[in-house]
Amino acid sequence: MAQKPDFALLFQAAPGLYLVLDPEFRIVAVSDAYLAATMTQRDEIVGRGIFEVFPDNADEDVTEYVRLQERGDEQAAEILRRSAELQRANMELRAASTAKSQFLSRMSHEATHAAHRDQRLLRAARPRGPRA
């Protein structure tokens, strides 16, 4: 019979800096990499509040966290709206660039054609007799 994987051990050994909090902001799990980066010990921080363990700017952090949580959907909608605007503007710019290139190509062709025509007309208008 196959042995079940120990997911807690797998989580703890993950290479990323992972910290799991409950709804009351208590630390319930932490990766070894997080412990190394914060120079803390698992048994010293698990079960304690995040702002008890890391008290610097606790009020600002909670306020910012709550504000970002509340703005999450609103912010995502704004990002999607602006992304769509940028895509439309980009398509319009590409169309304008193509039209400009086509216009300049036609103008260049017509100017060259007119210059050759005028050159022929000037040659034809010169007197063709003996030169004095």
Protein Blocks (a to p, Z undefined) as FASTA:
>chain_A
ZZdddfklmmmmpmbdcddddfkopafbdcfklmmmnopafklmgopafklmmmghklmm
mmmmmmmmmmmmmmmmmmmmmmmmmmmmmmmmmmmmmmmmmmmmmmmmmmmmmmmmmmmm
mmmmpccbdcZZ
